[in-house]
Amino acid sequence: MSKNRLVAWIIMFIAALIIVSFLIPKKTNPSPDTRIILEHTYHTYIAPTCYQQSDPTNYIQDSTLGEAKNLNYKPHDSCTEKAFESEKDSLLISFLKDIGVLNKTWDNW
């Protein structure tokens, strides 16, 4: 097999992998360093987009989703649950979001 033919096979294989990665679905989840608000009175966490409607007490703290999970806090309400639902992406898009090339929904909070 000549060198040109080998290079052509390698390029076709890589192209096939990229095409297949667009067809395979994968869920993209928020990262542990996603910003949230801890509601210590109720032992829950609040998504920043849901803060106004959540009617929080004064015992709150700015934190991360990872910290809320470590404390075993639950979502404060259905708005927070919906805000943290996984995104449905292709394998390639999910990978690009995980490594930071593309933004996740939760990155701008």
C-alpha positions as CSV (number, residue, x, y, z in Angstrom):
1,M,0.0,0.0,0.0
2,S,1.5,3.4,-1.0
3,K,1.8,6.3,1.4
4,N,-0.8,8.3,-0.4
5,R,-3.3,5.5,-0.2
6,L,-2.7,5.1,3.5
7,V,-3.1,8.8,4.1
8,A,-6.4,8.7,2.1
9,W,-7.7,5.8,4.3
10,I,-6.8,7.6,7.5
11,I,-8.6,10.8,6.3
12,M,-11.7,8.8,5.4
13,F,-11.6,7.0,8.8
14,I,-11.4,10.3,10.6
15,A,-14.2,11.9,8.5
16,A,-16.4,8.8,9.2
17,L,-15.7,9.2,13.0
18,I,-16.7,12.8,12.9
19,I,-19.9,12.1,10.9
20,V,-20.8,9.3,13.3
21,S,-20.2,11.5,16.3
22,F,-22.9,13.9,15.1
23,L,-25.4,11.0,15.0
24,I,-24.8,9.5,18.5
25,P,-26.8,11.3,21.2
26,K,-25.3,12.3,24.5
27,K,-26.6,14.3,27.5
28,T,-24.6,17.3,28.5
29,N,-24.8,18.0,32.3
30,P,-23.9,21.1,34.2
31,S,-20.3,21.1,35.6
32,P,-19.7,21.0,39.4
33,D,-18.4,24.6,39.3
34,T,-21.8,25.9,38.0
35,R,-22.9,28.9,40.1
36,I,-25.9,28.4,42.3
37,I,-27.4,29.9,45.5
38,L,-27.5,27.7,48.6
39,E,-30.7,28.1,50.7
40,H,-29.5,26.9,54.1
41,T,-32.8,27.2,55.9
42,Y,-34.4,24.5,53.6
43,H,-31.2,22.7,52.7
44,T,-31.8,23.3,49.0
45,Y,-30.1,25.1,46.1
46,I,-31.6,27.7,43.7
47,A,-30.6,28.3,40.1
48,P,-29.7,32.0,39.6
49,T,-32.4,32.3,36.9
50,C,-35.0,31.2,39.4
51,Y,-34.0,33.3,42.3
52,Q,-36.7,36.0,42.1
53,Q,-39.6,33.5,42.1
54,S,-38.1,31.2,44.8
55,D,-38.9,33.4,47.7
56,P,-35.7,32.6,49.6
57,T,-35.0,33.3,53.3
58,N,-32.1,35.4,54.4
59,Y,-29.9,32.4,55.1
60,I,-28.5,32.1,51.6
61,Q,-25.0,31.8,50.1
62,D,-23.4,32.0,46.7
63,S,-21.8,28.7,45.9
64,T,-21.3,25.9,43.3
65,L,-23.4,23.0,42.2
66,G,-20.6,20.6,43.4
67,E,-20.8,22.1,46.9
68,A,-24.6,21.7,46.9
69,K,-24.2,18.0,45.9
70,N,-21.6,17.5,48.7
71,L,-24.0,18.9,51.2
72,N,-26.8,16.7,49.8
73,Y,-29.0,19.7,49.1
74,K,-31.9,19.2,46.8
75,P,-33.3,21.6,44.1
76,H,-35.4,24.3,45.7
77,D,-38.3,24.1,43.3
78,S,-39.4,22.9,39.9
79,C,-37.9,25.9,38.2
80,T,-34.5,24.9,39.6
81,E,-35.0,21.3,38.5
82,K,-35.9,22.5,35.0
83,A,-32.9,24.9,34.9
84,F,-30.5,22.0,35.6
85,E,-32.0,19.5,33.2
86,S,-29.4,17.9,30.9
87,E,-29.0,19.3,27.4
88,K,-29.5,16.7,24.6
89,D,-26.6,17.1,22.2
90,S,-24.6,14.9,19.8
91,L,-21.5,13.2,21.1
92,L,-19.2,15.7,19.3
93,I,-21.1,18.8,20.5
94,S,-21.2,17.4,24.1
95,F,-17.5,16.7,24.0
96,L,-16.8,20.3,22.7
97,K,-18.9,21.7,25.5
98,D,-17.2,19.6,28.2
99,I,-13.7,20.8,27.1
100,G,-14.8,24.4,26.9
101,V,-14.7,25.0,23.2
102,L,-18.5,25.6,23.2
103,N,-20.5,27.2,26.0
104,K,-23.0,25.2,28.1
105,T,-26.3,26.8,29.1
106,W,-25.1,27.1,32.6
107,D,-21.8,28.9,31.8
108,N,-23.2,32.4,31.8
109,W,-24.7,32.3,35.3
